[in-house]
Amino acid sequence: SVPGEMGGRGFSVPYKRVLNGGTDYEYFPDGPDGDVICAGDTITARTKIGGFEEATGSLGPMLITKRETTYTNQHGKVVARMYGTVIQY
């Protein structure tokens, strides 16, 4: 299955192996000193699927899933974004 973020629900696919295809983070300065996230903040993560791609590699068929996770603080301000790729084969 494609794992959900932070214990969220995933979904089933017919592949047995999972590989991290890469992860990029983008941070957005929030406070007067350029603080992005401070101790005591409450951070909420929301993930959306950016797309799927089927491919064939040396080990057979693969499913490539692009995901984007947006992190917001308790004030509703976006403090970070994560772009990830999951490869299942």
MARFIFI-573287 format. One record per residue (C-alpha): residue in one letter; chain; z, y, x; residue number from 1. Coordinates in pm, whole numbers, padded with zeros to 5 digits. Layout:
N
+------+-------+--------+--------+--------+-----+
: rest : kette :      Z :      Y :      X :  nr :
+------+-------+--------+--------+--------+-----+
:    A :     A :      Z :      Y :      X : NUM :
...
+------+-------+--------+--------+--------+-----+
! end
This chain:
89
+------+-------+--------+--------+--------+-----+
: rest : kette :      Z :      Y :      X :  nr :
+------+-------+--------+--------+--------+-----+
:    S :     A :  00000 :  00000 :  00000 :   1 :
:    V :     A : -00038 :  00363 :  00101 :   2 :
:    P :     A :  00319 :  00482 :  00161 :   3 :
:    G :     A :  00456 :  00780 : -00031 :   4 :
:    E :     A :  00626 :  01071 :  00144 :   5 :
:    M :     A :  01006 :  01070 :  00163 :   6 :
:    G :     A :  01044 :  00768 : -00066 :   7 :
:    G :     A :  00776 :  00874 : -00311 :   8 :
:    R :     A :  00552 :  00621 : -00481 :   9 :
:    G :     A :  00248 :  00487 : -00301 :  10 :
:    F :     A : -00040 :  00281 : -00435 :  11 :
:    S :     A : -00186 : -00060 : -00354 :  12 :
:    V :     A : -00490 : -00124 : -00137 :  13 :
:    P :     A : -00620 : -00459 : -00005 :  14 :
:    Y :     A : -00549 : -00390 :  00365 :  15 :
:    K :     A : -00267 : -00543 :  00572 :  16 :
:    R :     A : -00238 : -00304 :  00869 :  17 :
:    V :     A : -00156 :  00067 :  00885 :  18 :
:    L :     A : -00229 :  00305 :  01172 :  19 :
:    N :     A : -00134 :  00672 :  01211 :  20 :
:    G :     A : -00471 :  00842 :  01260 :  21 :
:    G :     A : -00314 :  01173 :  01364 :  22 :
:    T :     A : -00078 :  01439 :  01238 :  23 :
:    D :     A : -00099 :  01818 :  01273 :  24 :
:    Y :     A :  00172 :  02066 :  01174 :  25 :
:    E :     A :  00138 :  02433 :  01088 :  26 :
:    Y :     A :  00452 :  02650 :  01074 :  27 :
:    F :     A :  00488 :  02984 :  00896 :  28 :
:    P :     A :  00747 :  03233 :  01031 :  29 :
:    D :     A :  00997 :  03320 :  00759 :  30 :
:    G :     A :  01291 :  03523 :  00883 :  31 :
:    P :     A :  01323 :  03855 :  01069 :  32 :
:    D :     A :  01355 :  03670 :  01401 :  33 :
:    G :     A :  01056 :  03448 :  01327 :  34 :
:    D :     A :  01275 :  03160 :  01212 :  35 :
:    V :     A :  01075 :  02899 :  01024 :  36 :
:    I :     A :  01356 :  02676 :  00900 :  37 :
:    C :     A :  01728 :  02747 :  00938 :  38 :
:    A :     A :  02037 :  02529 :  00913 :  39 :
:    G :     A :  02146 :  02513 :  00551 :  40 :
:    D :     A :  01795 :  02557 :  00406 :  41 :
:    T :     A :  01688 :  02323 :  00129 :  42 :
:    I :     A :  01338 :  02197 :  00204 :  43 :
:    T :     A :  01111 :  02040 : -00056 :  44 :
:    A :     A :  00799 :  01840 :  00039 :  45 :
:    R :     A :  00497 :  01795 : -00186 :  46 :
:    T :     A :  00209 :  01572 : -00075 :  47 :
:    K :     A : -00144 :  01567 : -00210 :  48 :
:    I :     A : -00430 :  01338 : -00119 :  49 :
:    G :     A : -00713 :  01528 :  00049 :  50 :
:    G :     A : -00962 :  01246 :  00028 :  51 :
:    F :     A : -01057 :  00888 :  00100 :  52 :
:    E :     A : -01328 :  00749 :  00323 :  53 :
:    E :     A : -01435 :  00390 :  00365 :  54 :
:    A :     A : -01562 :  00287 :  00708 :  55 :
:    T :     A : -01632 : -00026 :  00907 :  56 :
:    G :     A : -01474 : -00069 :  01251 :  57 :
:    S :     A : -01474 : -00348 :  01507 :  58 :
:    L :     A : -01200 : -00525 :  01307 :  59 :
:    G :     A : -01379 : -00492 :  00973 :  60 :
:    P :     A : -01351 : -00257 :  00674 :  61 :
:    M :     A : -01111 :  00039 :  00685 :  62 :
:    L :     A : -00975 :  00294 :  00441 :  63 :
:    I :     A : -00912 :  00640 :  00588 :  64 :
:    T :     A : -00681 :  00859 :  00381 :  65 :
:    K :     A : -00633 :  01233 :  00442 :  66 :
:    R :     A : -00306 :  01384 :  00320 :  67 :
:    E :     A : -00162 :  01734 :  00313 :  68 :
:    T :     A :  00212 :  01791 :  00275 :  69 :
:    T :     A :  00344 :  02139 :  00197 :  70 :
:    Y :     A :  00708 :  02218 :  00276 :  71 :
:    T :     A :  00883 :  02499 :  00085 :  72 :
:    N :     A :  01233 :  02641 :  00122 :  73 :
:    Q :     A :  01487 :  02716 : -00150 :  74 :
:    H :     A :  01319 :  03056 : -00210 :  75 :
:    G :     A :  00981 :  02895 : -00284 :  76 :
:    K :     A :  00833 :  03018 :  00044 :  77 :
:    V :     A :  00596 :  02782 :  00228 :  78 :
:    V :     A :  00754 :  02719 :  00570 :  79 :
:    A :     A :  00526 :  02444 :  00703 :  80 :
:    R :     A :  00225 :  02229 :  00627 :  81 :
:    M :     A :  00143 :  01884 :  00762 :  82 :
:    Y :     A : -00207 :  01738 :  00774 :  83 :
:    G :     A : -00212 :  01363 :  00826 :  84 :
:    T :     A : -00459 :  01079 :  00848 :  85 :
:    V :     A : -00368 :  00719 :  00767 :  86 :
:    I :     A : -00604 :  00436 :  00862 :  87 :
:    Q :     A : -00567 :  00101 :  00689 :  88 :
:    Y :     A : -00759 : -00206 :  00797 :  89 :
+------+-------+--------+--------+--------+-----+
! end
